[in-house]
Amino acid sequence: EFKKQLDDPLVKAYFSGLDIDPSEASIIFAILDADKSDELKIDEFVNGTMKLKGAATKLDVMTMMFDNTKQAMKFNNLCEFA
């Protein structure tokens, strides 16, 4: 259904306004679908794509570093049990 929406001129204009190439839409959908339900509510989609507009802020970078550190710790704990 998401891919069908990409043919809609309004959706194309929305992506264009955010400087997002519509060919990257599948990747963006996968990133925004954090729970892997293959569904996105409209507010999740809009909020997620709005975060893609513009350059990354220091807070964005710090958030990614923090999340990466948490994931590394979980992975290390998992490896200890293997």
N, C-alpha and C positions, 0 to 999 in steps of 0.2 A: 504494500500500500504506500509506503514511504517513497519508493522509487517512482510510483505513478504520479505522486504529487510533484516530483521534480520537473515534470512536463508543464506544470501550471505556470503561466507567465508571472503571476504574483509571487510564487515561490522563487522563481528565477530572479525576479527583481529584488526580493528580500536577500537572497544570497549575494547578489551583485552589490547591494548596498552595504553589505558587511565585508566586501572584498574576499568572498569565499567562492572558490571555483566549484560549480555544481558537481563536477566529476569527483570531488572529495567528499561528497555528501554521505556516501556509504561509510567512510571512515569516521566521519563526525557522528553519524548515528550510532555506530558501535561504541564510540567513546562515551557518548551521552547515555547510552543504555547500560548504566552501571550494574543493574541487577540482572542483566542478560535475559530479560523477559521478552525481547523482540518487540517491545512496545514503548512508546514515549508519549506521555501526556503533552498537550500543547504547551503548557507552562514550562515543563522540563526542557522542551525543545527550544522555546524562545529564550529562556534564561540561559541555557547552555550555549546557544549560538551567540547571544549578546556578549558573553564572556570572551568569545573569540575575536571580537572587534578590537582593533588597536593593539598596541605593543603590550607585552607582559609587564606587569608591575613587580616591584620588589616583593610584595606580598604573595603574588602568584608564584614566584620562584621559591620563596621560603616555604610556602605550602607544599610545593612539589618535593622539596628537599626533605621536609618533615615526613611526608607520606612515604617517600622512598626509604628513609631510615626505618620507619615502622615496618615496612615490608621486608627489609633486609633482616631485621631482628626476628620476625616471624619465620623467615626462611632458615635462618641459623638455628632457631629452636627446633624446627622441623628436621633439619639435618642431624641434630644431636640424637634424635630418636631412630634414625635410619641405620 
